[in-house]
Amino acid sequence: MAHDASSPSTARDAKKKRIRGNRSAKLKQSKLDVRREQWLSQESDPSSVWIGLVKDGKEVKAVVSPGAAAGANSGSPILASPHPPLPRRRAEIRTREGDPEDFKEDSVGASQDVGSSDHESPLHSPVSYNPPIGCLQQKHCSGNGGGRSFSSGSSAWSSSRSVTDSDDDTGGSPENDDDGVLDDWEAVADALSVDDNHNHQDPVPADPPVVPASCPVPANAATRQEPIKSSTRAWSPDDAFRPQSLPSLSKQVSFPASMGNCWVAMGIGSAQKGVPSKPTSCPICYEDLDPTDSSFLPCPCGFHLCLFCHKRILEADGRCPACRKQYISASSGGETVGSEREMGNLRLSRSCSMGPRY
Amino acid sequence: MVDVSRVQKELTECNRDREVSGVSITLHDGSTISHLTGTIAGPQGTPYEGGTFVIDIRLPGGYPFEPPKMQFITKVWHPNISSQNGAICLDILKDQWSPALTLKTALLSLQALLSAPAPDDPQDAVVAQQYLRDYSTFSATARYWTEAFAKNSSTGMEEKVQKLVEMGFPEDMVRSVLKSVNGDENMALEKLCSG
């Protein structure tokens, strides 16, 4: 449910973002850095966790223990209102990065947790799109005593702080470095044909600075480095950790209809058969097909005919002229005709969107 | 009641590539579109090779939602075609007709039927039995019938027309009469004289 609501909006955001382009992204980046500093100076830690939760939706919110949720609630309005969608997502990403570290610091040096968070972090990136993975995360959290890690605000705070601090440290110097990585990410995004550039761009500038910054830090360095690396890897096309659901996700984002998949499954076959040979005139009466007729597909076989001929056939034996299968009975005819026409339209739109790919 | 525009389009479409398909349709007598005459060329590599088979086509009022009534005018020796009256046993001309089919596709189906007889579902039991028991005799008979009846009508048709026209009969009448008597010159002359 949360997915349906969130994915179109993120897709829209992403498109806008993309139009604005690389340059403005960089500008925004520097602005964001400033803002982040502001937040960090004024906010209390649980709120940052909360912001991430708001983004991820209800499922994750349910995981948070009541006390933490209450604490977060108090913090969130301050942040969420002054910073509309973009910063919010940024914060969410930060907390995402924070999560695995969160676990680590909670279960001090427990190798199991480190390993698991390594596995988890790649999954984190697509979380905003995918409910199943969100659920996975949820399970994971509860498995690790996730409630505790979330509610223990201090750890979340420290992790997010370390990220941003390091970012600030290196913020001025490696502009070129950032650029290179940015381009790389965009290339990856294109390769994946994922519309959302936003989420790719954002974590990247934050990530690379962390690595060099955390290196000098002796205790957490190793553990911190790994998840971030793997999170970068998560989006590279050849990565083993890349979630299997990723390709289908990019598809889902491009489908306007939430029922898209189900129609598409039915539609592709007939679209391939039907659309290229789509007649301009009714094959029965040889009259020209008007738009209503041409979107009228009474039979799953994809045979086009005009409404008059269809009616005539229904009055007689009621079998499809092409496949000779019985049309749906006349009593339910009205309804099926309607739904079938919808289906036809969907097929059309689908085939149009598929067109360039063939 | 017959869908005139469809039939007319079918006729032009069918006759556009008559040389290639070996199938053509003409109006039977020019007055009504519901009575047509089709011709098919005997398929290569069969006893019917080289023959031209004339088929009488009558379109029922419900055409194309009802199948056209087709019957061989040319006598043909074939398990699925009556040697007596030329009636055809072919499913698409009966219960398997579909309005998506056309006169041309029906005629092409007849052409296919000539090259692939179905003796298990015969129209003419005698021919079917011969086909199953003594194929060589069947083949010879079919070839003979093709020679005798299917080639007569086409080969030398122009000569016959020419002859009869020279006798003083109008050309279209000569052609239609010749067609109706299956190209028999003497019978045509008789008919022309009597009618």
Interface residues (C-beta under 8 A of the other chain):
Chain A: P283 I284 C285 Y286 E287 F303 C309 R312 I313 A316 R319 P321 A322 R324
Chain B: D3 S5 R6 K9 E10 G62 P64 F65 Q96 S98 P99 A100 L101
